[in-house]
Every structure is written in C-alpha cells, then in structure tokens.
Amino acid sequence: MPNTKTLTRSRHDRVIAGVCAGLADWLGWRPRTVRLLFVLSCLLPGPQFLIYLLLWIILPKAPR
C-alpha cells in the first residue's frame, strides 16, 4: 500500500525546524526515533547535516 501522506515539516512537534518530526509522521515512526537516527548518522562521514538543511529549505510547513 503506497504512502499517500504529503511530506511536510511539522508545526507542532519540532525541535529545530520540524524536519525530523515531519519525516517521522510521513514514515509512521515516532519523532524521537528519527531524531536519534539523525544524530547517530552524524557520527558517520557524509552529508547528513547538509541534507537536513536542504530539507529545511525545500519542505513546506504543514498546514495548520
């Protein structure tokens, strides 16, 4: 079954920009899990922080 939700930044459950909470809502996961995975991924080499910034810019805010 395909996911029909739109990927948006969260307005209510956000710590910095709502990107992790928006991804968690879209995936059906808990926001804390996505945040923990993001922080752990930052320990590895790669462009994780740049991807977060890019998503912050590209993803629209969720409607009220």
HTML snippet that shows the backbone in 3Dmol.js (N, CA, C, O; Angstrom):
<script src="https://3Dmol.org/build/3Dmol-min.js"></script>
<div id="view" style="width:600px;height:400px;position:relative"></div>
<script>
const pdb = `
ATOM      1  N   MET A   1       0.849  -1.174   0.000  1.00  0.00           N
ATOM      2  CA  MET A   1       0.000   0.000   0.000  1.00  0.00           C
ATOM      3  C   MET A   1       0.897   1.241   0.000  1.00  0.00           C
ATOM      4  O   MET A   1       1.697   1.408   0.921  1.00  0.00           O
ATOM      5  N   PRO A   2       0.789   2.102  -0.992  1.00  0.00           N
ATOM      6  CA  PRO A   2       1.640   3.285  -1.053  1.00  0.00           C
ATOM      7  C   PRO A   2       1.249   4.323  -0.011  1.00  0.00           C
ATOM      8  O   PRO A   2       0.090   4.436   0.387  1.00  0.00           O
ATOM      9  N   ASN A   3       2.253   5.073   0.413  1.00  0.00           N
ATOM     10  CA  ASN A   3       2.033   6.135   1.393  1.00  0.00           C
ATOM     11  C   ASN A   3       1.431   7.338   0.675  1.00  0.00           C
ATOM     12  O   ASN A   3       2.038   7.868  -0.255  1.00  0.00           O
ATOM     13  N   THR A   4       0.235   7.779   1.098  1.00  0.00           N
ATOM     14  CA  THR A   4      -0.441   8.892   0.431  1.00  0.00           C
ATOM     15  C   THR A   4      -0.287  10.203   1.182  1.00  0.00           C
ATOM     16  O   THR A   4      -0.816  11.226   0.746  1.00  0.00           O
ATOM     17  N   LYS A   5       0.427  10.195   2.299  1.00  0.00           N
ATOM     18  CA  LYS A   5       0.653  11.428   3.040  1.00  0.00           C
ATOM     19  C   LYS A   5       1.656  12.306   2.305  1.00  0.00           C
ATOM     20  O   LYS A   5       2.536  11.806   1.604  1.00  0.00           O
ATOM     21  N   THR A   6       1.520  13.603   2.468  1.00  0.00           N
ATOM     22  CA  THR A   6       2.464  14.540   1.891  1.00  0.00           C
ATOM     23  C   THR A   6       3.582  14.802   2.894  1.00  0.00           C
ATOM     24  O   THR A   6       3.331  14.975   4.087  1.00  0.00           O
ATOM     25  N   LEU A   7       4.800  14.828   2.406  1.00  0.00           N
ATOM     26  CA  LEU A   7       5.950  15.085   3.263  1.00  0.00           C
ATOM     27  C   LEU A   7       6.045  16.580   3.529  1.00  0.00           C
ATOM     28  O   LEU A   7       6.309  17.362   2.616  1.00  0.00           O
ATOM     29  N   THR A   8       5.831  16.975   4.774  1.00  0.00           N
ATOM     30  CA  THR A   8       5.905  18.381   5.184  1.00  0.00           C
ATOM     31  C   THR A   8       6.637  18.474   6.512  1.00  0.00           C
ATOM     32  O   THR A   8       6.777  17.482   7.228  1.00  0.00           O
ATOM     33  N   ARG A   9       7.104  19.679   6.835  1.00  0.00           N
ATOM     34  CA  ARG A   9       7.713  19.916   8.144  1.00  0.00           C
ATOM     35  C   ARG A   9       6.608  20.072   9.173  1.00  0.00           C
ATOM     36  O   ARG A   9       5.566  20.664   8.893  1.00  0.00           O
ATOM     37  N   SER A  10       6.837  19.546  10.350  1.00  0.00           N
ATOM     38  CA  SER A  10       5.855  19.631  11.421  1.00  0.00           C
ATOM     39  C   SER A  10       5.817  21.048  12.004  1.00  0.00           C
ATOM     40  O   SER A  10       6.850  21.704  12.137  1.00  0.00           O
ATOM     41  N   ARG A  11       4.631  21.498  12.344  1.00  0.00           N
ATOM     42  CA  ARG A  11       4.479  22.793  13.015  1.00  0.00           C
ATOM     43  C   ARG A  11       4.424  22.630  14.532  1.00  0.00           C
ATOM     44  O   ARG A  11       4.775  23.552  15.269  1.00  0.00           O
ATOM     45  N   HIS A  12       3.988  21.465  14.999  1.00  0.00           N
ATOM     46  CA  HIS A  12       3.722  21.301  16.426  1.00  0.00           C
ATOM     47  C   HIS A  12       4.795  20.508  17.166  1.00  0.00           C
ATOM     48  O   HIS A  12       5.130  20.836  18.304  1.00  0.00           O
ATOM     49  N   ASP A  13       5.327  19.489  16.544  1.00  0.00           N
ATOM     50  CA  ASP A  13       6.295  18.613  17.221  1.00  0.00           C
ATOM     51  C   ASP A  13       7.681  18.832  16.638  1.00  0.00           C
ATOM     52  O   ASP A  13       8.269  17.923  16.054  1.00  0.00           O
ATOM     53  N   ARG A  14       8.198  20.041  16.800  1.00  0.00           N
ATOM     54  CA  ARG A  14       9.502  20.331  16.225  1.00  0.00           C
ATOM     55  C   ARG A  14      10.481  20.764  17.299  1.00  0.00           C
ATOM     56  O   ARG A  14      10.113  21.373  18.303  1.00  0.00           O
ATOM     57  N   VAL A  15      11.736  20.430  17.055  1.00  0.00           N
ATOM     58  CA  VAL A  15      12.807  20.827  17.962  1.00  0.00           C
ATOM     59  C   VAL A  15      13.578  21.983  17.328  1.00  0.00           C
ATOM     60  O   VAL A  15      13.791  23.015  17.966  1.00  0.00           O
ATOM     61  N   ILE A  16      13.994  21.812  16.076  1.00  0.00           N
ATOM     62  CA  ILE A  16      14.698  22.884  15.377  1.00  0.00           C
ATOM     63  C   ILE A  16      13.818  23.426  14.257  1.00  0.00           C
ATOM     64  O   ILE A  16      13.367  24.570  14.313  1.00  0.00           O
ATOM     65  N   ALA A  17      13.574  22.603  13.244  1.00  0.00           N
ATOM     66  CA  ALA A  17      12.807  23.076  12.090  1.00  0.00           C
ATOM     67  C   ALA A  17      11.610  22.196  11.772  1.00  0.00           C
ATOM     68  O   ALA A  17      10.822  22.539  10.891  1.00  0.00           O
ATOM     69  N   GLY A  18      11.451  21.082  12.455  1.00  0.00           N
ATOM     70  CA  GLY A  18      10.332  20.184  12.195  1.00  0.00           C
ATOM     71  C   GLY A  18      10.600  19.159  11.121  1.00  0.00           C
ATOM     72  O   GLY A  18       9.686  18.442  10.716  1.00  0.00           O
ATOM     73  N   VAL A  19      11.840  19.067  10.644  1.00  0.00           N
ATOM     74  CA  VAL A  19      12.173  18.126   9.572  1.00  0.00           C
ATOM     75  C   VAL A  19      12.069  16.691  10.074  1.00  0.00           C
ATOM     76  O   VAL A  19      11.418  15.869   9.429  1.00  0.00           O
ATOM     77  N   CYS A  20      12.675  16.376  11.178  1.00  0.00           N
ATOM     78  CA  CYS A  20      12.642  15.005  11.711  1.00  0.00           C
ATOM     79  C   CYS A  20      11.216  14.589  12.092  1.00  0.00           C
ATOM     80  O   CYS A  20      10.819  13.451  11.841  1.00  0.00           O
ATOM     81  N   ALA A  21      10.460  15.481  12.681  1.00  0.00           N
ATOM     82  CA  ALA A  21       9.079  15.164  13.046  1.00  0.00           C
ATOM     83  C   ALA A  21       8.229  14.974  11.794  1.00  0.00           C
ATOM     84  O   ALA A  21       7.350  14.112  11.770  1.00  0.00           O
ATOM     85  N   GLY A  22       8.479  15.763  10.761  1.00  0.00           N
ATOM     86  CA  GLY A  22       7.752  15.601   9.506  1.00  0.00           C
ATOM     87  C   GLY A  22       8.082  14.273   8.835  1.00  0.00           C
ATOM     88  O   GLY A  22       7.193  13.590   8.328  1.00  0.00           O
ATOM     89  N   LEU A  23       9.357  13.911   8.834  1.00  0.00           N
ATOM     90  CA  LEU A  23       9.758  12.615   8.287  1.00  0.00           C
ATOM     91  C   LEU A  23       9.144  11.468   9.092  1.00  0.00           C
ATOM     92  O   LEU A  23       8.694  10.473   8.525  1.00  0.00           O
ATOM     93  N   ALA A  24       9.130  11.616  10.407  1.00  0.00           N
ATOM     94  CA  ALA A  24       8.560  10.578  11.263  1.00  0.00           C
ATOM     95  C   ALA A  24       7.070  10.410  10.979  1.00  0.00           C
ATOM     96  O   ALA A  24       6.580   9.283  10.899  1.00  0.00           O
ATOM     97  N   ASP A  25       6.359  11.495  10.830  1.00  0.00           N
ATOM     98  CA  ASP A  25       4.928  11.421  10.529  1.00  0.00           C
ATOM     99  C   ASP A  25       4.706  10.753   9.180  1.00  0.00           C
ATOM    100  O   ASP A  25       3.808   9.923   9.035  1.00  0.00           O
ATOM    101  N   TRP A  26       5.508  11.107   8.209  1.00  0.00           N
ATOM    102  CA  TRP A  26       5.385  10.549   6.863  1.00  0.00           C
ATOM    103  C   TRP A  26       5.700   9.050   6.846  1.00  0.00           C
ATOM    104  O   TRP A  26       5.058   8.281   6.132  1.00  0.00           O
ATOM    105  N   LEU A  27       6.701   8.645   7.644  1.00  0.00           N
ATOM    106  CA  LEU A  27       7.089   7.239   7.705  1.00  0.00           C
ATOM    107  C   LEU A  27       6.220   6.415   8.659  1.00  0.00           C
ATOM    108  O   LEU A  27       6.206   5.186   8.591  1.00  0.00           O
ATOM    109  N   GLY A  28       5.502   7.095   9.542  1.00  0.00           N
ATOM    110  CA  GLY A  28       4.711   6.388  10.546  1.00  0.00           C
ATOM    111  C   GLY A  28       5.535   5.975  11.745  1.00  0.00           C
ATOM    112  O   GLY A  28       5.179   5.031  12.451  1.00  0.00           O
ATOM    113  N   TRP A  29       6.629   6.670  11.982  1.00  0.00           N
ATOM    114  CA  TRP A  29       7.522   6.388  13.106  1.00  0.00           C
ATOM    115  C   TRP A  29       7.329   7.444  14.185  1.00  0.00           C
ATOM    116  O   TRP A  29       6.609   8.425  13.998  1.00  0.00           O
ATOM    117  N   ARG A  30       7.993   7.218  15.327  1.00  0.00           N
ATOM    118  CA  ARG A  30       7.989   8.214  16.405  1.00  0.00           C
ATOM    119  C   ARG A  30       9.059   9.257  16.098  1.00  0.00           C
ATOM    120  O   ARG A  30      10.144   8.898  15.640  1.00  0.00           O
ATOM    121  N   PRO A  31       8.780  10.547  16.340  1.00  0.00           N
ATOM    122  CA  PRO A  31       9.774  11.585  16.072  1.00  0.00           C
ATOM    123  C   PRO A  31      11.087  11.366  16.816  1.00  0.00           C
ATOM    124  O   PRO A  31      12.158  11.656  16.282  1.00  0.00           O
ATOM    125  N   ARG A  32      11.014  10.861  18.031  1.00  0.00           N
ATOM    126  CA  ARG A  32      12.231  10.613  18.811  1.00  0.00           C
ATOM    127  C   ARG A  32      13.150   9.615  18.106  1.00  0.00           C
ATOM    128  O   ARG A  32      14.372   9.756  18.155  1.00  0.00           O
ATOM    129  N   THR A  33      12.571   8.615  17.457  1.00  0.00           N
ATOM    130  CA  THR A  33      13.360   7.614  16.738  1.00  0.00           C
ATOM    131  C   THR A  33      14.102   8.246  15.562  1.00  0.00           C
ATOM    132  O   THR A  33      15.287   7.980  15.356  1.00  0.00           O
ATOM    133  N   VAL A  34      13.411   9.074  14.800  1.00  0.00           N
ATOM    134  CA  VAL A  34      14.040   9.723  13.641  1.00  0.00           C
ATOM    135  C   VAL A  34      15.134  10.679  14.105  1.00  0.00           C
ATOM    136  O   VAL A  34      16.200  10.750  13.493  1.00  0.00           O
ATOM    137  N   ARG A  35      14.874  11.411  15.179  1.00  0.00           N
ATOM    138  CA  ARG A  35      15.898  12.330  15.706  1.00  0.00           C
ATOM    139  C   ARG A  35      17.134  11.558  16.164  1.00  0.00           C
ATOM    140  O   ARG A  35      18.262  11.969  15.888  1.00  0.00           O
ATOM    141  N   LEU A  36      16.926  10.448  16.859  1.00  0.00           N
ATOM    142  CA  LEU A  36      18.044   9.639  17.327  1.00  0.00           C
ATOM    143  C   LEU A  36      18.844   9.079  16.147  1.00  0.00           C
ATOM    144  O   LEU A  36      20.074   9.098  16.169  1.00  0.00           O
ATOM    145  N   LEU A  37      18.155   8.586  15.127  1.00  0.00           N
ATOM    146  CA  LEU A  37      18.845   8.082  13.943  1.00  0.00           C
ATOM    147  C   LEU A  37      19.627   9.189  13.243  1.00  0.00           C
ATOM    148  O   LEU A  37      20.728   8.949  12.747  1.00  0.00           O
ATOM    149  N   PHE A  38      19.070  10.399  13.197  1.00  0.00           N
ATOM    150  CA  PHE A  38      19.785  11.508  12.578  1.00  0.00           C
ATOM    151  C   PHE A  38      21.052  11.849  13.357  1.00  0.00           C
ATOM    152  O   PHE A  38      22.114  12.045  12.765  1.00  0.00           O
ATOM    153  N   VAL A  39      20.944  11.921  14.673  1.00  0.00           N
ATOM    154  CA  VAL A  39      22.115  12.252  15.499  1.00  0.00           C
ATOM    155  C   VAL A  39      23.176  11.164  15.368  1.00  0.00           C
ATOM    156  O   VAL A  39      24.363  11.468  15.250  1.00  0.00           O
ATOM    157  N   LEU A  40      22.763   9.913  15.388  1.00  0.00           N
ATOM    158  CA  LEU A  40      23.722   8.816  15.229  1.00  0.00           C
ATOM    159  C   LEU A  40      24.356   8.828  13.838  1.00  0.00           C
ATOM    160  O   LEU A  40      25.540   8.519  13.699  1.00  0.00           O
ATOM    161  N   SER A  41      23.591   9.179  12.819  1.00  0.00           N
ATOM    162  CA  SER A  41      24.149   9.226  11.463  1.00  0.00           C
ATOM    163  C   SER A  41      25.170  10.349  11.318  1.00  0.00           C
ATOM    164  O   SER A  41      26.063  10.268  10.474  1.00  0.00           O
ATOM    165  N   CYS A  42      25.047  11.391  12.130  1.00  0.00           N
ATOM    166  CA  CYS A  42      26.012  12.491  12.071  1.00  0.00           C
ATOM    167  C   CYS A  42      27.390  12.066  12.574  1.00  0.00           C
ATOM    168  O   CYS A  42      28.380  12.753  12.321  1.00  0.00           O
ATOM    169  N   LEU A  43      27.460  10.947  13.280  1.00  0.00           N
ATOM    170  CA  LEU A  43      28.749  10.432  13.726  1.00  0.00           C
ATOM    171  C   LEU A  43      29.513   9.772  12.581  1.00  0.00           C
ATOM    172  O   LEU A  43      30.726   9.581  12.670  1.00  0.00           O
ATOM    173  N   LEU A  44      28.810   9.425  11.512  1.00  0.00           N
ATOM    174  CA  LEU A  44      29.424   8.800  10.342  1.00  0.00           C
ATOM    175  C   LEU A  44      29.796   9.881   9.332  1.00  0.00           C
ATOM    176  O   LEU A  44      29.192  10.953   9.323  1.00  0.00           O
ATOM    177  N   PRO A  45      30.775   9.611   8.488  1.00  0.00           N
ATOM    178  CA  PRO A  45      31.106  10.597   7.453  1.00  0.00           C
ATOM    179  C   PRO A  45      29.990  10.667   6.415  1.00  0.00           C
ATOM    180  O   PRO A  45      29.389   9.652   6.062  1.00  0.00           O
ATOM    181  N   GLY A  46      29.725  11.861   5.940  1.00  0.00           N
ATOM    182  CA  GLY A  46      28.696  12.039   4.917  1.00  0.00           C
ATOM    183  C   GLY A  46      28.013  13.384   5.052  1.00  0.00           C
ATOM    184  O   GLY A  46      28.308  14.151   5.968  1.00  0.00           O
ATOM    185  N   PRO A  47      27.102  13.667   4.137  1.00  0.00           N
ATOM    186  CA  PRO A  47      26.460  14.981   4.074  1.00  0.00           C
ATOM    187  C   PRO A  47      25.135  15.074   4.846  1.00  0.00           C
ATOM    188  O   PRO A  47      24.222  15.770   4.403  1.00  0.00           O
ATOM    189  N   GLN A  48      25.013  14.390   5.984  1.00  0.00           N
ATOM    190  CA  GLN A  48      23.746  14.362   6.708  1.00  0.00           C
ATOM    191  C   GLN A  48      23.268  15.764   7.091  1.00  0.00           C
ATOM    192  O   GLN A  48      22.093  16.091   6.920  1.00  0.00           O
ATOM    193  N   PHE A  49      24.168  16.580   7.603  1.00  0.00           N
ATOM    194  CA  PHE A  49      23.767  17.920   8.038  1.00  0.00           C
ATOM    195  C   PHE A  49      23.330  18.766   6.850  1.00  0.00           C
ATOM    196  O   PHE A  49      22.372  19.532   6.952  1.00  0.00           O
ATOM    197  N   LEU A  50      24.021  18.632   5.731  1.00  0.00           N
ATOM    198  CA  LEU A  50      23.632  19.381   4.533  1.00  0.00           C
ATOM    199  C   LEU A  50      22.275  18.915   4.006  1.00  0.00           C
ATOM    200  O   LEU A  50      21.480  19.728   3.535  1.00  0.00           O
ATOM    201  N   ILE A  51      22.011  17.622   4.083  1.00  0.00           N
ATOM    202  CA  ILE A  51      20.707  17.107   3.661  1.00  0.00           C
ATOM    203  C   ILE A  51      19.610  17.656   4.564  1.00  0.00           C
ATOM    204  O   ILE A  51      18.534  18.010   4.082  1.00  0.00           O
ATOM    205  N   TYR A  52      19.869  17.732   5.870  1.00  0.00           N
ATOM    206  CA  TYR A  52      18.896  18.308   6.796  1.00  0.00           C
ATOM    207  C   TYR A  52      18.604  19.762   6.424  1.00  0.00           C
ATOM    208  O   TYR A  52      17.444  20.171   6.363  1.00  0.00           O
ATOM    209  N   LEU A  53      19.656  20.536   6.177  1.00  0.00           N
ATOM    210  CA  LEU A  53      19.457  21.933   5.792  1.00  0.00           C
ATOM    211  C   LEU A  53      18.686  22.058   4.487  1.00  0.00           C
ATOM    212  O   LEU A  53      17.833  22.934   4.346  1.00  0.00           O
ATOM    213  N   LEU A  54      18.983  21.188   3.541  1.00  0.00           N
ATOM    214  CA  LEU A  54      18.283  21.203   2.262  1.00  0.00           C
ATOM    215  C   LEU A  54      16.796  20.873   2.454  1.00  0.00           C
ATOM    216  O   LEU A  54      15.933  21.522   1.863  1.00  0.00           O
ATOM    217  N   LEU A  55      16.504  19.868   3.278  1.00  0.00           N
ATOM    218  CA  LEU A  55      15.105  19.535   3.561  1.00  0.00           C
ATOM    219  C   LEU A  55      14.399  20.678   4.283  1.00  0.00           C
ATOM    220  O   LEU A  55      13.216  20.920   4.044  1.00  0.00           O
ATOM    221  N   TRP A  56      15.106  21.379   5.159  1.00  0.00           N
ATOM    222  CA  TRP A  56      14.545  22.516   5.874  1.00  0.00           C
ATOM    223  C   TRP A  56      14.112  23.587   4.878  1.00  0.00           C
ATOM    224  O   TRP A  56      13.077  24.227   5.062  1.00  0.00           O
ATOM    225  N   ILE A  57      14.892  23.780   3.837  1.00  0.00           N
ATOM    226  CA  ILE A  57      14.599  24.793   2.828  1.00  0.00           C
ATOM    227  C   ILE A  57      13.499  24.324   1.875  1.00  0.00           C
ATOM    228  O   ILE A  57      12.615  25.103   1.517  1.00  0.00           O
ATOM    229  N   ILE A  58      13.551  23.051   1.462  1.00  0.00           N
ATOM    230  CA  ILE A  58      12.657  22.560   0.410  1.00  0.00           C
ATOM    231  C   ILE A  58      11.264  22.190   0.931  1.00  0.00           C
ATOM    232  O   ILE A  58      10.263  22.505   0.289  1.00  0.00           O
ATOM    233  N   LEU A  59      11.193  21.525   2.090  1.00  0.00           N
ATOM    234  CA  LEU A  59       9.901  21.028   2.574  1.00  0.00           C
ATOM    235  C   LEU A  59       9.009  22.175   3.037  1.00  0.00           C
ATOM    236  O   LEU A  59       9.454  23.060   3.768  1.00  0.00           O
ATOM    237  N   PRO A  60       7.750  22.155   2.609  1.00  0.00           N
ATOM    238  CA  PRO A  60       6.818  23.187   3.093  1.00  0.00           C
ATOM    239  C   PRO A  60       6.378  22.883   4.516  1.00  0.00           C
ATOM    240  O   PRO A  60       6.450  21.738   4.961  1.00  0.00           O
ATOM    241  N   LYS A  61       5.926  23.898   5.222  1.00  0.00           N
ATOM    242  CA  LYS A  61       5.359  23.683   6.550  1.00  0.00           C
ATOM    243  C   LYS A  61       4.005  22.999   6.409  1.00  0.00           C
ATOM    244  O   LYS A  61       3.297  23.194   5.421  1.00  0.00           O
ATOM    245  N   ALA A  62       3.663  22.211   7.393  1.00  0.00           N
ATOM    246  CA  ALA A  62       2.362  21.546   7.399  1.00  0.00           C
ATOM    247  C   ALA A  62       1.275  22.592   7.544  1.00  0.00           C
ATOM    248  O   ALA A  62       1.470  23.602   8.220  1.00  0.00           O
ATOM    249  N   PRO A  63       0.122  22.361   6.912  1.00  0.00           N
ATOM    250  CA  PRO A  63      -0.993  23.307   7.093  1.00  0.00           C
ATOM    251  C   PRO A  63      -1.458  23.296   8.537  1.00  0.00           C
ATOM    252  O   PRO A  63      -1.292  22.299   9.239  1.00  0.00           O
ATOM    253  N   ARG A  64      -2.021  24.362   8.969  1.00  0.00           N
ATOM    254  CA  ARG A  64      -2.486  24.488  10.361  1.00  0.00           C
ATOM    255  C   ARG A  64      -3.674  23.656  10.646  1.00  0.00           C
ATOM    256  O   ARG A  64      -4.175  23.659  11.770  1.00  0.00           O
TER     257      ARG A  64
END
`;
const viewer = $3Dmol.createViewer("view");
viewer.addModel(pdb, "pdb");
viewer.setStyle({}, {cartoon: {color: "spectrum"}});
viewer.zoomTo();
viewer.render();
</script>
